[in-house]
Amino acid sequence: MKSFTLVNPTTLDGALEALADAMDRRGRSKAALLAGGQDLLTELKEHLAEPEVVVNLKGVPGLDAILVEGDLLRMGALATLSAIEAHPGILERAPALAQAAASVASPQIRSVGTLGGNLCQRPRCAYYRLEEAKCIKKGGAECFSYSGRNKYNAIFGGGPSYIVHPSDLATALAALDASVVVLTKKGLQTTPVERFFTLPSEGSILKETILKPDEILVEVQVPLDALARGSAWSKFKERASYDWALASVCAAIEKDAGKVKRARIALGGVAPIPWRVPAAEALLVGKALDEAVIAAACAEALRGAEPLSENGYKIPLAKGILTRVLRGLA
Ligand SMILES: Cc1cc2nc3c(=O)[nH]c(=O)nc-3n(C[C@H](O)[C@H](O)[C@H](O)COP(=O)(O)OP(=O)(O)OC[C@H]3O[C@@H](n4cnc5c(N)ncnc54)[C@H](O)[C@@H]3O)c2cc1C
């Protein structure tokens, strides 16, 4: 690990200032934000990130708050995953979010890992994590997974990189129509979760979000409406714990008189961003969730998938998980 200066601000403005101070004249950042450290410390140890300054957010009071204000859930960036999975208001009014948080890693990681860190964690592609491999996500010319080992990579939205986004909470929050609040030097900016994440073909290939190096994700907001109440989550992983999704599904369904009034579905583990499937959602609207409708929506959801040499299994897997989730919601 390269040595760095640790800065411990006690206010968000102080943290923003520390980030601004660490920008060089060309607008490149020499800093990294530290929350629970579950991902950042690995990145530092494996020389994937070599900041000169580490700005520790943990000293900023109140950033871990979880508040239910009427029909709005507000979660601070430092809220831990274990606090989210156990929060009574979330369990009752946005069950899929609690289920997604509970599916992450292990109790130890969830008790330290934060919401902001979970959404901003870096890819888990083996080539990205291998210090010696200068893949396209690290400024190299090539995505090695395209012609190499790609069992865990994307079947949607890939190219020129084929990572899948590792965050389970991102998938759930995309289905729940959540927004992220980012502190910039111009003030607070609120963006729908789906626009927060970027495909490798958009924005910078070196990043997964719109977040700039001198900005801080401070809060996530979720509407606690009928859609959130009718939400469910499921994830398939190779190991029982300590593992990311091979594929996951979050579906949120609002019903009226037994028929679907509104539907939002996001797939995880299949694309570089949480992958919404609007055509499958549209197919559900106005119908009862019977077996024929569920089968049609699942087929539609996976239409257009472009598997690589080793990950075609993700198509039937994601269909199976979506079937299970929709049957549960029926
Ligand atoms: C063995 C293992 C298994 C795991 N399995 C899963 C899994 O199944 N599902 C899943 O979703 N995750 C999984 N994870 C990832 C884990 O959930 C994340 O590493 C953790 O949530 C990161 O949170 P943190 O607070 O520790 O972030 P940190 O490590 O402190 O930060 C992570 C990144 O986010 C940036 N960051 C942190 N906070 C902010 C902020 N407020 N604003 C802007 N940038 C910020 C940091 O600079 C850093 O780049 C696993 C991790 C491990 C080690």
The ligand as a Tripos MOL2 file, in Angstrom:
@<TRIPOS>MOLECULE
LIG
   53    58     1     0     0
SMALL
NO_CHARGES

@<TRIPOS>ATOM
      1 C1        -16.1690  -10.5750    0.6430 C.3       1 LIG1
      2 C2        -17.0900   -9.4980    0.1870 C.ar      1 LIG1
      3 C3        -18.3350   -9.8500   -0.3200 C.ar      1 LIG1
      4 C4        -19.2070   -8.8570   -0.7520 C.ar      1 LIG1
      5 N1        -20.4240   -9.2060   -1.2610 N.ar      1 LIG1
      6 C5        -21.2790   -8.2420   -1.6880 C.ar      1 LIG1
      7 C6        -22.5550   -8.5480   -2.1980 C.ar      1 LIG1
      8 O1        -22.9630   -9.6950   -2.2450 O.2       1 LIG1
      9 N2        -23.3500   -7.5380   -2.6150 N.ar      1 LIG1
     10 C7        -22.9740   -6.2250   -2.5630 C.ar      1 LIG1
     11 O2        -23.7350   -5.3560   -2.9320 O.2       1 LIG1
     12 N3        -21.7580   -5.9040   -2.0860 N.ar      1 LIG1
     13 C8        -20.9190   -6.8770   -1.6400 C.ar      1 LIG1
     14 N4        -19.7060   -6.5390   -1.1460 N.ar      1 LIG1
     15 C9        -19.2940   -5.1650   -1.1930 C.3       1 LIG1
     16 C10       -19.5880   -4.4550    0.0760 C.3       1 LIG1
     17 O3        -20.9620   -4.3500    0.2610 O.3       1 LIG1
     18 C11       -18.9830   -3.0960   -0.1290 C.3       1 LIG1
     19 O4        -17.5900   -3.2770   -0.1880 O.3       1 LIG1
     20 C12       -19.3090   -2.1820    0.9810 C.3       1 LIG1
     21 O5        -20.6800   -1.9590    1.0440 O.3       1 LIG1
     22 C13       -18.6070   -0.8940    0.7440 C.3       1 LIG1
     23 O6        -19.0160   -0.0210    1.7380 O.3       1 LIG1
     24 P1        -17.9300    0.7450    2.5650 P.3       1 LIG1
     25 O7        -18.6830    1.6900    3.4000 O.co2     1 LIG1
     26 O8        -17.0370   -0.2120    3.2650 O.co2     1 LIG1
     27 O9        -17.1910    1.5180    1.3880 O.3       1 LIG1
     28 P2        -15.6920    1.9680    1.2140 P.3       1 LIG1
     29 O10       -14.8280    0.7750    1.0060 O.co2     1 LIG1
     30 O11       -15.2910    2.8980    2.2870 O.co2     1 LIG1
     31 O12       -15.8430    2.7630   -0.1420 O.3       1 LIG1
     32 C14       -16.1130    2.0690   -1.3480 C.3       1 LIG1
     33 C15       -15.9600    3.0520   -2.5010 C.3       1 LIG1
     34 O13       -16.9720    4.0200   -2.4460 O.3       1 LIG1
     35 C16       -16.4370    5.3460   -2.3240 C.3       1 LIG1
     36 N5        -17.3340    6.0220   -1.3840 N.ar      1 LIG1
     37 C17       -17.6810    5.5930   -0.1570 C.ar      1 LIG1
     38 N6        -18.6010    6.4190    0.3750 N.ar      1 LIG1
     39 C18       -18.8350    7.3730   -0.5400 C.ar      1 LIG1
     40 C19       -19.6960    8.5130   -0.5740 C.ar      1 LIG1
     41 N7        -20.5120    8.8040    0.4410 N.pl3     1 LIG1
     42 N8        -19.6690    9.3010   -1.6730 N.ar      1 LIG1
     43 C20       -18.8670    9.0020   -2.7120 C.ar      1 LIG1
     44 N9        -18.0340    7.9470   -2.7370 N.ar      1 LIG1
     45 C21       -18.0230    7.1350   -1.6580 C.ar      1 LIG1
     46 C22       -15.0320    5.1370   -1.8040 C.3       1 LIG1
     47 O14       -14.1740    6.1870   -2.1980 O.3       1 LIG1
     48 C23       -14.6580    3.8230   -2.4650 C.3       1 LIG1
     49 O15       -14.2440    4.0250   -3.7890 O.3       1 LIG1
     50 C24       -18.8380   -7.5050   -0.6770 C.ar      1 LIG1
     51 C25       -17.5790   -7.1490   -0.1540 C.ar      1 LIG1
     52 C26       -16.7250   -8.1350    0.2750 C.ar      1 LIG1
     53 C27       -15.3920   -7.7090    0.8290 C.3       1 LIG1
@<TRIPOS>BOND
     1     1     2 1
     2     2     3 ar
     3     2    52 ar
     4     3     4 ar
     5     4     5 ar
     6     4    50 ar
     7     5     6 ar
     8     6     7 ar
     9     6    13 1
    10     7     8 2
    11     7     9 ar
    12     9    10 ar
    13    10    11 2
    14    10    12 ar
    15    12    13 ar
    16    13    14 ar
    17    14    15 1
    18    14    50 ar
    19    15    16 1
    20    16    17 1
    21    16    18 1
    22    18    19 1
    23    18    20 1
    24    20    21 1
    25    20    22 1
    26    22    23 1
    27    23    24 1
    28    24    25 2
    29    24    26 1
    30    24    27 1
    31    27    28 1
    32    28    29 2
    33    28    30 1
    34    28    31 1
    35    31    32 1
    36    32    33 1
    37    33    34 1
    38    33    48 1
    39    34    35 1
    40    35    36 1
    41    35    46 1
    42    36    37 ar
    43    36    45 ar
    44    37    38 ar
    45    38    39 ar
    46    39    40 ar
    47    39    45 ar
    48    40    41 1
    49    40    42 ar
    50    42    43 ar
    51    43    44 ar
    52    44    45 ar
    53    46    47 1
    54    46    48 1
    55    48    49 1
    56    50    51 ar
    57    51    52 ar
    58    52    53 1
@<TRIPOS>SUBSTRUCTURE
     1 LIG1         1 GROUP 0 **** ****
